[in-house]
Amino acid sequence: METPLSAVKTSLLTGATLVAFAANSLLTRMALGEGAIDAASFSTIRLLSGATMLLAITALTHPKKPSLAKGNWTAAVMLFLYAIAFSFSYL
């Protein structure tokens, strides 16, 4: 059974996640809806930004382990397909 504090933490994290998803959708609509950028360029920027942040977070949390873990090509392809579908759906 969850303690009241962990239930509050879970609720706050869930709320923050929902706000982040909504903001992501609004920012995508603003960028693509007004023709400020094309969907392919937008997807490229999103994927490269995400990879850069993941690399930075990994470097900060594990500074003594420079070796890269084995990747998962299926997951990478699925992420790419999601990003493309998400961006082109706003056109």
Contacts in CASP RR format, 6 or more apart in sequence:
PFRMAT RR
TARGET T0000
AUTHOR 0000-0000-0000
METHOD contacts of the structure
MODEL  1
METPLSAVKTSLLTGATLVAFAANSLLTRMALGEGAIDAASFSTIRLLSG
ATMLLAITALTHPKKPSLAKGNWTAAVMLFLYAIAFSFSYL
2 10 0 8 1.000
28 42 0 8 1.000
28 86 0 8 1.000
28 87 0 8 1.000
28 90 0 8 1.000
29 90 0 8 1.000
30 36 0 8 1.000
31 37 0 8 1.000
31 42 0 8 1.000
32 39 0 8 1.000
32 42 0 8 1.000
32 87 0 8 1.000
32 90 0 8 1.000
32 91 0 8 1.000
33 90 0 8 1.000
33 91 0 8 1.000
37 45 0 8 1.000
39 84 0 8 1.000
39 87 0 8 1.000
39 88 0 8 1.000
39 90 0 8 1.000
39 91 0 8 1.000
40 84 0 8 1.000
40 87 0 8 1.000
42 87 0 8 1.000
43 83 0 8 1.000
43 84 0 8 1.000
43 86 0 8 1.000
43 87 0 8 1.000
46 83 0 8 1.000
46 87 0 8 1.000
47 79 0 8 1.000
47 80 0 8 1.000
47 83 0 8 1.000
END
